[in-house]
Amino acid sequence: MWSVPLWTYPLIAACSWLAMLISMLAYWLEAGEPVYETMRGSRTFPFISDIGSQEPKPVFVFGSFLTMLFLSLSIILKQWPREKDQIVQRSRYTGPFCTYLSILSSIIGSMALVLSAVFDNNHYRTLHDNTSFIFITSFLLSGIFICADYIQVGIHSNWDHEVLVKITTVRLFIVIVELFLSLAFKWASINTSTKHPSAILEWVVAFLFTGHILCFFVDLHPPFRTYLLYEYTSLPMSEIPF
């Protein structure tokens, strides 16, 4: 039996992520906005990894690990509810397909982020860039699969739960915005000489990622979670294990 409410997991992940970003940015500002060796060309505004490859690297690594640990737990616990007396879920549609893909994508993305923090762009530039790309792509896919799963639930239930409509809309909005910002970031990093726009876009995407994490707070909150378990199984509401 869980001793800690499940909804605290995404809160810990979100707080860890925000604390890491804010502390790294504050460090750079407090140090007098230095231009690091990794800031090639005429760029004076750093990427997250520019700061993360300097003295705050332990903060970058630990913050990334803590965030991804609790975020992965949030995704797994959201999809696999606690069982009582060996009650087994009986899916009414193709939900498990999206469920497993969202979990797999999040695990891959979590591993990639931690690796990108460990292998900084100062000493392992190619590996860092590749793992960062995998992280962004994996969590975009994870968000898409979760949205697809919720849309199926909504269609099956005729969208009879107001929170389901709102959380699905918010998730879709965040995924779409992150997708366009990620594409803009990639375009800016290739087609602009100073790289300032791409560095700024990276920070924007990173802070927006907090919204993606906080969506799991609603997913794991007791009233909405009970409703989802009811929709995912053929059990009466009174028999849902919680």
Buried (B, 14 or more C-beta within 10 A) or exposed (E): EEEEEBBBBBBBBBBBBBBBBEBBBEBBEEEEEEEBEBBEEEBEBBBBBBBBBBEBBEBBBBBBBBBBBBBBBBBBBBBEBEEEEEBEBEEEBEBEBBBEBBBBBBBBBBBBBBBBBBBBBBEBBEBBBBBBBBBBBBBBBBBBBBBBBBBBBBEBBEEEBEBBEEBBEBBBEBBBBBBEBBEBBBEBBEEEEEBBBBBBBBBBBBBEBBBBBBBBBBBBBEEBBBBBBBBBBEBEEEEBEE
